[in-house]
Structures are given as structure tokens and as C-alpha cells.
Amino acid sequence: MQPIHTLHDFFIRSGASLTLYHLGRRLAASNADELAELETGKVPWPFPWKGEARLACIFTLGNRQDPIIWFLALPLDEHSQLLPGPRDAFLQRLLETLGHSASDTPRNVDNLMKDNPLAFTPSLPMQAMLHAHASRDLGQPASQHYELAEAYLTGELSDQPWQSLGLQGIADVVARLDDTTSAALASRLVYLPVDVLRPLCDCLAHVVVNTELAKAIRARGDEAAHAGDIETFCACVRAIGQGPSAIAASWYHELLDDPAACGPDLFAAIAARGWEHLEDEKRLPLFLTRVAENPDADFSALARDLAMIPRLRLPVLMSLRGAEADSAIGNRLAQLHRPD
């Protein structure tokens, strides 16, 4: 048997039935080829999050029927390329557990993630969306909470107490959105209590929303902003991240145009879930300027985070290098380089 040098090698040579998902900036389907390209250094990781490539690996080995789930956070360098050392240490531990035979499936393979420095625990909304996406993609039924959540969110059971809804049911509805459900949800959004709207938005941030639903999300976001409800406002900002550019990007730009609307929570929401709308020659410098102007914002951390996204790296660096010395960005950069 050929030696196993990468996680991709392990999954392929073990004959594992593998499904991969990104669990970083948002949940999205991945695949073995994407993992191989990361491990061979061919391309940077497209969705870095907190300096890591975060993956959900769902697989079965040998005769085992129950899937094994690994949540792996693989450290990346500043160019979003894999730092191989931690991966190699995990792989060595894996092979020792398997007795250097990837075809074996010892019972203690499940224990590999215990005390594992690469393991992480996704947020509850992320876990719910992963379960919803995986069950849908693998042709399995939604959870037992799905029908009630769908009836409530589409208005069929509008008098149902919202406390009876489960996060998993909401995630199942979002993962299975179609035009009909989206239209019903858009009409219903204005009536949802914030205790339902917020987890709904946390789930919507991981799917593409159509024009009608995006408009409804923005309306609730503007309403929350006027009421001073920052938590709900930022939830809506995240939820619209994959909405049509004509709605999401224009809303982001209007918010950034208004210094009074800007704050650390808004910056974090846009950078985390709506970063693709910063791929704009005017919007990105405006975003960085607003961050630099705000004394409560961590300018260095946000700029570094955006610069790790491959498509934004060069535009971010150009915006920083092209900033005037007496500008807000220039002043922040000077502070970073000033001796203590």
C-alpha cells in the first residue's frame, strides 16, 4: 500500500464514502479535490475563517453504517495556504490509531477528535444548517421539527406559539427554500418576533436569498436599526450576505455612507457573511475607512481577516498602501507601526 501523506490520501485510499462542507465564513459544499488542492499547495483556501480552513468531514469506513463526523480547523498562513505541521501531527495520530492500515476501522476511531488541537465545535446555527444540508444532499428526510417550522414560517400556522419551534426545524426550512417558500417567508417576515427572526437570519446567512426575500430582510433590518436593536439589525445584515447585489451591496454601501450607522458590530457582520460585496473599488476603501475612523473597531484584525480572503487580498493591500498619510487609514497604520 502506498504511504499516506495527506488527509486526501487517507480518505481516498481508505475507500471512505466522504462528504465535505466548508464551515468557516459560511456553510457551503466542498469536495475531495478542493481538499487535495489545499494540501498540495496548488491554491489558497477560498473561505478562510480566523486563520483556519474549517471543514466538516462526514464519512463512513469499512462495514460501518453510522457516519463519522470530524470538525477540523486546519491552520493557514497569511496567504491562506496550509501550514502542514498540525495536519501532519493529526495524520500521524490517525495512522497510529488505525495501525497504519487505512482499511481497518477500529472502534476507537471516534476518539480521534478528543483532545485534538485541530478539532472545534461549530456554533449551534452552523450545526443545525450542516445537519439540514447533509440530510438534504444525502437524500434523507428532514428532522421531525421541519413541518411545524415550515407551517409557522410560511404563515399556515401563524397562531402557533413560536416557543414550540426548534432551531433544527428552522434550518431545515432554510436549507430547502424554493421560490414558493421564499415568497411566503418574505410576506411573513414582517410579523416574526425577534426571537424567531434572529435564528432564522443566522440560518439564511448560509444560503442564497432571492430578491423578494432580500427586500424583506432589509426592511426588517432598517426597522431594527431605527429602533436601536443592534443585534437584530446585524442579524439581518448577515442574512442578506448572499442576496442580489442590487439589494445587499447597495444596502451595505448606504450603511457605510452614514458614519452614524457604522460600528464594530456592523463591520463584523459585513466582513463575516457579506465580504463578497466588498469586491468593489469604492466599497472596500469606504469600509476600511469607516473601520479606521471608529476607535472601538479593531482595524488591524479586520484588515488582516479580509486580506486572507484570496479574492480580496490584493485589493485590501492596495487600499492600505494607497491611503494618504493624514487619512483615517493612514493614521491607523501609523499607530500600528509606532514604537510602544
PAGUMAR-837905 format. One record per residue (C-alpha): z, x, y. Coordinates in steps of 0.001 Angstrom, whole numbers, plus 524288, in hexadecimal, padded with zeros to 5 digits. Each point is the difference from the previous one (the first is absolute). Layout:
ZXY/...
//
This chain:
800008000080000/7FC7D8050E80D7C/80B6D80380808E4/804C77F5CC809A6/800A38052180DF3/7FFEC7F38280809/804CE7F2137FF79/7F1CB7FBE67FEEA/7FECC808947F3DF/80BDF7F9817FA2A/7FB537F21880236/7F241802D37FAF5/803AB8080D7F3FF/80B227F7457FC0E/7F6B77F47D7FF64/808C77F87F80936/7FB6B7F2DE804E6/80232802B580E66/800157F80980C7C/80306806D980CDB/803DE7FACC80D58/802808063680D1E/80DC07FCDF80495/800098076C80CBE/7FB3D7FA8880CDF/7FC387F3A77F8D3/7FDEA7FB757F227/7F216802207FB51/7F929802627F32F/7FDD780E227FC1A/7F9E2806457F400/8005580C017F752/7F4B58067E80741/8078D7FF5880CC2/80BB8806517F969/7F74880AA27FA3E/7FA168030480D49/80D8A80175805DB/804BA808E77F524/7F400808C580078/8006B800E280ED8/7F2777FA20801DC/804307F63080A38/80C527FD27807CD/808067F40D7FC7B/7FA9B7F483807FF/80CC97F89E80220/80B1B809BA801F3/80D557FA42802B4/80B7280827804A3/7F91980C437FB59/7FDCD7FAC47F254/7F5BC7F9F27F73A/807517F43F7FABA/7FAE67FA187F375/8036B7F5787F650/7FB768041E7F27E/7FFBF7F49D7F65E/7FC3C804267F24C/802007FE7B7F172/8006B80AEB7F5F8/7FD1C7FFD17F184/803E67F3847F91A/8094C7FBF980AA8/7FD1F7F27F8058B/8096D7FFAC80B83/7FAA48076180BCA/806DF80BBD805C5/800C68004580ED9/801CF80C89807AC/801D18003A80EA8/7FBF680DC1803ED/8009C8062280D8E/7F7F580C817FF7D/802C28092780B90/7F4828036C808C8/7FD8D80AE6809BF/7FC497FD9780E3C/7F1CA7FE0C7FBFC/803F57F5987F5FA/7FCB28090E7F4C9/808C88005B7F40F/80B38809A07FF87/7FEE78034C7F17E/80D90805757FD71/807937F3207FEE9/7F4FF7F9EC7F7FB/8001180BB77F6D0/80EB47FEFB7FE1C/7FEE07F1A07FC97/7F4B8802B57F6C1/807D980A897F90B/80B3F7F6897FE4B/7F6817F5AD7FB19/7FA09808F47F5CD/80D47804997FB72/8041F7F1DB7FE33/7F39B7FD2D7F864/8015B80C347F7D1/7F3488054A805C3/7F8717F5247F948/7FB007F5F080967/7FC897F7027F4D5/80E3A7FE007FC35/807F97F56E8065D/80E6B8032B7FE9F/809967F5B480416/805998086680ABF/7F31D800A980776/805C37F5218086A/80AF88091D8041A/7F6B48098B8068A/801D77F97180D20/80EC9801037FFBA/804B980AE4808F3/7F1BA80325802BC/7FDDE8057D80DBE/7F2627F9EB80050/804F27F24B7FD08/801FF7F60680ABD/803747F1AA800FC/7F6167F7A38076E/804CA7F5D58099E/802127F2617FA92/7F3B27FA6E80690/7F82480B6A7FA93/8057A7FDB27F264/7FCCF7F187800F2/7F219802C880480/7FE1980A0F7F544/804297F61D7F5BC/7F7197F5BD80611/7F4348090E800CB/80209805B67F271/801707F2BE7F971/7F3D07FB31806FC/7F80980C3A7FCFE/804298003D7F1BE/7FCCB7F1A97FE10/80E097FBD07FE73/805F87F39F805B6/8078D8002180CB7/80EB77FF1D7FFE3/807687F3577FDF6/8026D7FF8780EB9/7F1937FF4D80380/7FD527F1617FFC1/80BB07FC4B80856/7FD0680A9D809F0/7F1B47FC11800BE/803767F1A8801E5/8098B8035880ADB/7F779809F38070C/7F4057F7487FFE6/807897F3FC80482/7FF497F7F97F384/80EDD800457FF09/8038D8026080E24/80D227F9557FE6E/8041C809507F52D/80BE48081980423/7FAFF80D9880332/80C1C805E57F9AB/7FA617FC517F2B4/7F45F80921801D6/7FFE380D3A7F972/7FA0C80C658057F/7F830801A17F37C/7FA0F7F287801B5/7FBF08033080DE9/7F9F780CD27FB5E/7F8907F8DC7F543/7FA377F69F809F8/7FBE280B2C808E6/7F9E8807D47F4DE/7F7DA7F42B7FC42/7FB9D7FBD180D99/7F2BD7F993800D1/7F9427F93380B4E/806237F2DB7FCEB/80DCB805407FEE7/7FE2A8088D80C0D/7FBB47F43880801/80BA97F7F97FB89/8094C80B4B80288/7FA558023380D94/802AD7F1D18037F/80DA4800AA7FA52/803F980CEC80637/804747FA1080CCC/80A337F7C77F8DF/805D780A817F739/80E118040D802AE/8018180E698031A/80767802097F343/7F3757FC957F8D8/7F67E805A6809EA/805A080DC27FF7B/7FEFF802257F13B/7F2C27F94880045/7FB6C809C580A44/8057F80B3B7F7FF/7F70A7FBA87F501/7F42D7FCE180883/8003580DFE8051F/7FA98804407F2C1/7F4117F7167FF92/7F4087FD1A8083B/8020F7F3F580862/7F4B27F8028052C/7FD697FC1980E01/806CD7F2D47FF8D/80C6D805757FA08/7FFE680BE8808EE/7FF9A7F71D80BF1/80BA37F8697FAE3/8079580C847FD7C/7FD48804D280DA9/804617F30A805D8/80D06800E07F8DE/8013480E328041C/7FDD87FCDF80E53/809C07F4E57FEFA/80A268091E7FA13/7FD8880A3780A85/8022A7F61580AD7/80C997FBB57F955/804BC80E087FEE6/7FFCA7FF677F112/7FBB580E057FD92/801B97FF5A7F148/7F6D57F4737FE5B/7F6918056E80A23/7FEBA80CF47F8C2/7FEB07F8F97F2FF/7F41D7F9118059D/7FA9880CD48054A/800C4805B17F24A/7FA8A7F3CA7F997/7F3968002B80824/7FD3480E3C7FCDB/7F49A7FCCC7F6FF/7FB2F7F4DC80861/7F2B57FFEC806C5/7FEEC80A6A80A73/7FC177F5E080A22/80D8E7FA1F7FE9C/8092480A8D7FB0B/7FAA480B84807B1/7FEC07F82A80C86/80E107FB377FE8B/804CE80DD67FDCD/7F8898049680BF6/805917F53A8088C/80DC68034C7FB7C/7FDEE80E79802A5/7FA597FCCD80D5F/80D037F9CD80399/80ACE80A4A8010D/80A3C7F54B7FFC0/7FB6E7FBAD7F290/800C980DAF7FA4E/80B868055F7F8A0/80355807FA7F3EB/7FF657F42D7F6FB/7F2457FC7B80472/7FB5D80E0F7FEAF/8056D800D87F236/7F9C57F3097FC1A/7F278803F0804C0/800A880DA17FA26/804FA7FB227F2EB/7F7057F48A7FD3D/7F5827FF8C80A82/7FC6480E4D8015B/7F19B7FD587FD2E/7FEF87F90380D11/803F280CCA80692/7F2DF805D27FC0F/7FB277FDB880DCC/7FD47809C080AD0/807D87F81A809DE/80A667F9667F7B5/8052780C3F7F966/802828079D80CAF/806167F3B6805BC/808F17FEB37F43E/8043680E44800CA/802207FEB780EB2/808C87F42E7FE6B/807CD806EA7F57D/8016280BEA808B1/804657F79E80B7E/80AD47F97B7F838/80C6A8084E7FF99/804EE7F8A87F407/7F3CF802B17F7DE/7FF1680BBE7F702/7F3308054780542/7FF8F80BDF7F720/802637F83F7F38C/7F6067F5728033F/7F582809B280411/8025D808007F3BA/7FF817F3D87F782/7F2F47FB9F8059F/7FA6380DB47FF31/802537FFFC7F150/7F6877F49E7FE6B/7F31D806FF7FD11/7F7887F72380874/809498014380B87/8038A80E5C7FF23/7F52E80566808AB/800A87F4FF80A1C/80ECE8019A8011E/7FEF880EC1801A1/7F53A7FE7A80A17/8081D7F6238079E/80BA0809328001F/7F81B80BFC803AF/7F8747F8CB80A77/80C057FA79806B1/8025A8046080E0A/80BFD8088A801BA/8063F7F64C80965/7FD0C7F4097F7A3/80A0C7F8FB7F799/7FA48806577F3D5/7FFA480D54806AB/80E357FEC5803EF/804157FC4F7F24F/7F88780B647FA3D/806528092A809CA/80D697FB067FC0A/7FCF3802857F1BB/7FC5C80E22802E0/80B0A8027780990/80A678096E7FAF8/80D6B7FA0E7FDC1/
//
